[in-house]
Amino acid sequence: MKKYTVICLIAGMLIGCTNETASNNSEQKIQTNAKDTISSINQLEEYSVLEEEISISNHKATIVKDNPHKRVVKIKTKDNGQEYKSIFVKETNRLKLIQFDKGVIFNDVIT
C-alpha cells in the first residue's frame, strides 16, 4: 500500500512540474511571435487610421497581443502621457481606438 501511495505522489509532482513548464513556453512563444511578426508599427494594417486619428508617429506603441484573431496595441504619447488602446479584429477588419480618459474615439470597419 505504501508503494502505491509513494508512486502516486511522485507522479503528481511530475505532472505538476511539466504543466508549469509548458505554460511558460507558450507565454514565451506569444511574446516572441508578437515581436517577430511586425518589426515596425507602420507595417500594421490599421496604421493609416491610427495616424489620422491620433498622429501615432508622435507616440510610443507597444504590441500587447497579436494572434490570428486580433491585435491589441497600447499607445502612449511621448509628451503628456495620454494613453490609448487599439484593438484590431482581423476577421472583420474592425478597429476600435480607445483613449483611457475619454473612452472610444474610433470604432469602425477599415479597408
Summary of the structure (lengths in Angstrom):
residues: 111
radius of gyration: 21.0
end to end distance: 67.5
largest distance: 71.8
contacts: 272
relative contact order: 0.11
helix: 45%
strand: 32%
